[in-house]
Amino acid sequence: MATNLATYFAWQSQSVMLGDVDQQQSSRFWLGTRPGNLPAIQGWCIEEGQPAKPPKGVRYAVLDTPAGLHGKKLETVLKRIDRILVPVQPSAFDMWASRAFFEVLAQEKAIRKQQIQIGVVGMRVDQRTRSAQQLADFLAEFDLPVLGCLRETQLYVKLAGLGMGIFDLAYSQSIRDREQWQPIVDWCG
């Protein structure tokens, strides 16, 4: 989600940074494979215990965080953001983990005071399946906007391996996916 969001902002001629606070550092590796002929996305090296403040002039900072972020790391991240996108897959394990994360977020002062907005995105959703309905029922339990659902496709996997996102494709090759992304990028913009 983070890499695709960063590619969207890059194609909008916005100065964008992509930071990775996840131990896996997947987004950082993705940046390292990004072709030089595509719009630039700056990396954002975030050291543990250091201030997480992007340089001046950066319009959008996208942070890839680990699932279930909590404690000091969550507090540090919350000091620097105004929106949280929570991806949830239509699986029992993902929904259980998301429930716990939503409960943690609900305890945070900035969330309670509505200084930070939370949006939810269904990931890898096939709308024809029972699991898609289970996901919809689960998300209906929370007072959070569901911004949309992104389809299950190998296109995201293929593009990630090339250092690309869905917005790096020609419009004609990504119409369906761009339509699914539109409410998400509208909310983030």
Secondary structure, DSSP 4 states (H G I P E B T S, - for coil): -HHHHHHHHHHTT--EEEEE-STT-HHHHHHHH--TTSPP-EEE---TTS---PPTT-SEEEEE--TT--HHHHHHHHTT-SEEEEEE-SSHHHHHHHHHHHHHHHT-HHHHTTSSEEEEEEEEE-TTSHHHHHHHHHHTTSSS-EEEEEE--HHHHHHHHTT--GGGS-GGGSHHHHHHHHHHHHHH-
